[in-house]
Amino acid sequence: MSAGTADFEALLREALTPVEPPADLAARMEATLVSLTELAQDELESWELSAMRDPRNWVRPVGAALVGVGAGTALVVLRVRGRHRSRIEKSSSLIELAGHTLADFAEEAGRVLPKR
């Protein structure tokens, strides 16, 4: 094996070393997703139905709806995924785990959806 090959392998091994994410990454992501969801809800609440006659006015509400749905879904998934280990410990079978996970999704979705 030549020196160039050994150097390439060392560089490749160094590049593929796992990197631990920052400890506060989940908290920062959750805060950002909550903020995006709230901003989208505020934007949707502020538009007037009478202004929707003109298709040029559809961009902002549609964009706000897409951002709100995307951020809300990601927020629910992030929170449910964070409690996955505790659900595994509480469940005695795969079906019970699926039931606990679905109940957790429903509970989190109810928290994220705006109260009306």
Secondary structure, 3 states (H helix, E strand, C coil): CCHHHHHHHHHHHHHCCCCCCCCCHHHHHHHHHHHHHHHHHHHHHHCCHHHHHCHHHHHHHHHHHHHHHHHHHHHHHHHHHHCHHHHHHHCCCHHHHHHHHHHHHHHHHHHHCCCC
